[in-house]
Amino acid sequence: MDKQSIAQGSSHDDHFREVTKMVEAVKSIKDAILRSQYRAASNANKEQLSLYYGIGRYVSQNSREGFWGTGAIEQISTNLQKDLPGLRGFSAANIKKMRYFYEEWQSIINCSPAVSDLAINENLLLTVNRQPAAGDFNPAEFLQLGFTHHMEILAKTKTVEARLFYIHECATHFWNKYTLIDYLCSDLYGKRGSLPNNFTQTLPNPKQALRAVAAFKDEYLLDYINVEQIDEADEEDIDERVLEKEIVAHIKKFIMTFGQDFSFIGNQYRIEVEGEESFIDLLFFNRELNALVAIELKTGKFRPSYLGQLNFYLSALDEYVRKPHENQSIGIILCKEMKKTTVEFAVRDYTKPMGVATYRTSAEMPEKLRNAMPDIEELKKLLEK
């Protein structure tokens, strides 16, 4: 290689590093700004929710029990406007929303006797009557959201579990009202699946994030894998190469398992960064996602360190392989075993879209279920008929 080529290569690498640093800097500053804005807004939200919940309770107890006559809420709104000129947010429709807010959450939130009749605060005595919501209810997250966010969630969801899911996502990912509406309309809760991932944080377009969530399962049945051959291998890296070889040998079946929108690009796909070679186990392209999908195979238990390597691969793919019209590359760790909470903690601070799934072979299925499954050839014959 001549000096000019080396200089050009070095210049390109320097540019890549500068762009990477700039992207990281923008993200860090943006996150700091958003967190600061949310901290400021959350204090106001706590006061507003406290007031609205208390008013909602007062109105509910008097209007539902028949103590007030017809049109009482409208009259109260009118009188408030007269007594407090310029007062906003206390139309008859909004007061009814406050009542609805209280009535939808009063079975979840039980106020301490020390709290005044028209207030709630951070010293809530919180109980939930069902699981798994009890473990998910976070008072700080609940009080962090604005009333508008809460009303959007209440209007478009019916279960406590779904509502707590959207509250958590809004609070942790700083969703504005329009992002929340997009995810509610697209039913992120219903389509999220159980694959632990960071798609909603790392893919800027909500629709793209939903497509990514829907594209992958949390577990795949690879019933064509030669388990005996894998078990005979002694070392973990040899196991993974055997697993890869078996998948490539049955690549059509593997694609049918993952979905019809996947196209196989290659195995041990070579990428080079600063003269150092790396090899991605399996590389696909997904037409629905319009994105490269890198899959790393692991025959053992998930380890958080696997994500660092995959994150590097995705950065290299986006820099050197991805076409200008394509979306961000996505990475999947396909391993033998994982603990979902561990994975969720591990993936959430990475900037590249990644998820973790497990696989099973037919030998690991319950015998009753295994015997109930038709032979592949028999299934083909049935389909032909």
N, C-alpha and C positions, 0 to 999 in steps of 0.2 A: 504494500500500500504506500503511495507517494505522500509527501508532506502536505500537499494541498488537500488530499482526501482526508487525511488525519485532522487537519485544521478545520475542515468543513464539518466533520463528524463531531469534533469537540465543540464547535460553535453551536451546532444543533442541540447537543446535550446541555450546554449552558442555558440555551433558550428554554429548553424543556424544564430545567430546574427553576428558572426565574418565573415561568408561567405557573408552575406548581406552587411556588412560594406565594405568588400573588393571589391565587385561588384560595389558598389556606388562610392568608391574611384577611381577605374579604369575608370569608366565612366566619372567622373568629370575631371580627369587628361587628358583623351583622348580628351574630348570636348575642354579643354583649349588648348591642342596642335594643334588640328584641326583649332580652331579659329585663333590661332597665325599664323599658316601656311597660312591660307586663307587671313588674313590681309596683310601679306607680299606679297603674290602672287597677291592680288587684286590691289595693287598699280602698279605693273608691267602690269597687265591686262588693267588698265585704259589707260596707255600710249600706249600700243600696239593697243588696239581697236581704240583709237583716231587717231593713224597714219593710220591704215588699212582702217578705214571708210573714212578718207580724201583722201587717195590714190584711194580707190574704187570709190569715187565720181568723182575725176579728170579723171580717166580712163574711167568711164562710159560716162561722158559728151563728151569726145573727140572721143571715139571709136564708140559709138552708133550713134552719129550725122554725122559720116562719115569724120571727120577731119583727122583721121588717116587711113592709108591704111591697106590692109591685111598683117598680120604678124607683125604688129607694136608692140604688147604686147610681142611677142617672142624676138623681137629685143631689146626692152627696157630692158627685163630681162638679155639678154646677155651683154648689155653695163653696166648694174649695176654690174654684176659679175666682169667685167674687171676693173671698176673704184673703186670697194670696194671688193678686194679679201677676200674670206672667208665669204662673206655675205650669211646668210641663210634665208630661208623663202620668197625669192623673185623670185622663178621660175615662168615661164609663167603660170603654173597651179595655183600657189598660188595668183598671181596678179589677175587672173580671179575670184578666190574665193573672193578676196577683193571687186571686182566689184559687185559680186553677193550679198555679205554682205550688201553693200551700197544700192543696188537696192531693196533688200527685206525689208529693214528697213527705207528707205528714206521717205516713205509715213507716217511713224509713228514719225520719228525724224525730227524736223525742227530746224536747227541750228540758233542760234542767229547771227545777222549780225556782232557782235563783234568778233565772232570766225573766226580764219583764214581759208583760203581755204582748207588747208590740215590738219585740226585738229578738233576734238570735245573734250569737256571736261565735267566736272561735272556741268557746268553752262548751260546745255542743255535747250533749249526751247522745251518742249515736248508736242506734241498734238497727240491724237489718234482719228481716224475718225469714230470709231464705238464703241458700247458698247457690252459686259461689259469690254473690254480691257482697256478702259480709266482709270478705277479705279484700275486696276491691274498692270499697267506699273510703275515699280519702277526703276528710273535711277541708284540708287546705286547697285541694284541687277544686272541690265543689264551690268554695267561696271565691276562688280566683276568677271564675268565669263571670262575664257580664250577664245581665238579665236577658238581653237579646239572644245570646248564645243558648241560655237555658230554655227559652221559649221555642227556639228552632228545634232543639233536641226533643223536648216534650211533644211538640206537634207532629214530629215525623218518626217517633219510635214509640213502642208500646210496652216493652219489657224493661225492668230495672237493669238487667244485665247489659242491654244495648245502650241504655242511657249512661250508665257508668263507664262503658267503653268509650263513648264519644266525649264525655267529660274528661276522662284521662288523656285521650289523644289531644284534645284542645289545650289542656293545661301543660302537657309536656312538649308539644310541638308548636305551640304558639299560633294555632290556626286563627285566622281572622274569620269574620262571619261568612264571607263568600267561599272560603275554602271548606268550612264546615258544611255549608249548604251543598257544595259539590259532592262531598263524601256522603252526606245523608241521602241525597237524591240517587246516588249510585249504589247505595246500600253497602257501604264498606264493611259494616258489622256482619251482614249476612254472607258476604263473599270473601271475607278475610281468610277463611280456612284456618288450619292450625299450624301451618308452616311458620316457624319463628323466623322473622326477617326484619329488615329496616327499610322496606320499600317506601313507606309513606314519608319517611324523613329524608331519603336520599333522591327520590325521583320527584322533581318539582311539579310535574303535571299530575293532578289527582287521578285523571282517567288512565294515564300510563301506570300509575301505582296500582290501581285496581286491576288492570290487565295482568300485571306481574303477579299480584296476589292470586288471581284466578288461574294463572298458567301452571302453578306448581302445587303438588300435594306434599303432605308432611311425611308420607311413607309410600314406597314403591315396591311392588312384588316383582322380583326378578327370578321367576320360576325356571328359567332356562340356564341359570348359572350352574356350572359344574362345582358343586360344593366340596366334593371329595378332593378335587385338585387344589382348591384354595386351602383346605384344612391341612393338606400334606406339606404346604410351604411353611418354612420355619420363620423367616424374617418378614416384618411388616411391609417393607417396601416391595418384597417379592410377592406377597399376597396381593398388593394393590395392582401390580403389573399383571398378575394372573386374572384378577377381576376385570381389569381393563381389556385384556385379550378376549375374555369371554363375552364382554359386552360388544366389542367391535365385531366379533364373529357372528353375533346375533343382532346387528345394529338395527335391522328393520323392526325386530320385536321390541328393542329398547325404545325406538322412536314411537312405536304404537303405545308403549307404556306411558311415555311422557306426554304425547299429544301430536296430532297430525300437523301442527304448524311448525314443528322442528325439522330443520335440515342439518344433516351431519356435515361438518367441514373437515374434521380430522382428529386423530388422537396423537398424543405427544406433540402438540402443536408448538412449533418453535417460535419464541420471541427473543429479541436481543436488545439489551439496554447497556450502553457503555461497554460493549464488547463481551458482556457476560450473557451466556445463553440460559434460558429457562424454558421449561416444557410444560404446557397445560395438558392435563390428562385427556380431557374430551372438550372439543369446541363445537358448538352448534350455532345456528342462526334461527331465530324465531320470527316468522313472518308477521304474526299478530302484534308482537312487541316491537318489531322492526329493530331488533337488537341482537348483538352477539351474546351467547350464553356459555360461560366457562363452567365446567363441572370438574371438581376435584374429588377423587375417589379415596375413601379411607375405610379400611377393613375393620378398624377398631372403634373405640369410643371417641366421641367428639372432644377436641381440645381447642381452647380459645386461640392458641398459637396458629392454628390452621388458617384463621381469618386474615392474619397479617400477610401471609403468602398469597392468598387469594386476592386481597386488596391490591397488592403489587401487580398481579397479573392483569387485573381490570384496568389499572392506571396505564399499563403498557399497551393493552388492547385499544383503549380509547385514544391514546397518543399515536400509535403506529399502524393500527389495523382498521379501526372503525372508519366508515365512509362518512362524508360530511352530512348526508341526509339521514343517517341512522341515529337512533337514540343511544343513551348510555349503555355500556356493556353490563351484564348482570352475572353474578357468580353464585353457584350453588355448591355447598359441601354435601356430598352424598356419603354418609357414614353408616356404620353398623348400629350405633347406639348413641343416644343423646339425652340430656335432661333439658327440657324446654326452657326453664327459668334461667339456667346457666347460659344457654345460647342467646336468650333475649338480652341479658346483661352484656354479653360479649359483643353482639352486633350493633348495639344502639349508638356507639360513639364513632363508628366508621363512616366515612363519607361516600363510599361506593355501595351500590345496592347489592345486598347479599342475603342469602337464606341458607338454612341447614335442613336437610331431609335425611331420612333413614331408609334402608332397604331390607327386605326379607327375601329369603329363598323359599321354594316350595317345601323343603325339608323342615323349615322352621314353623310352618303353619300347623294348626291343630289337625290331627289325623282325620277327624270327622269332616272338617271343611275341605281338606286336601282331597279326600275321596269323593267329595261331592262335586268337585270341579271337573268339567269335561276335558278330555284330551284335546290338544290343539287341532289335530287332524279331524277329530270328530266334530269339533266346533266349526271348522271350515266347511265340512260336508253339510251340516245343518244350515249354515248361512247360504250355501249354494242352492239348497232345496227351497 
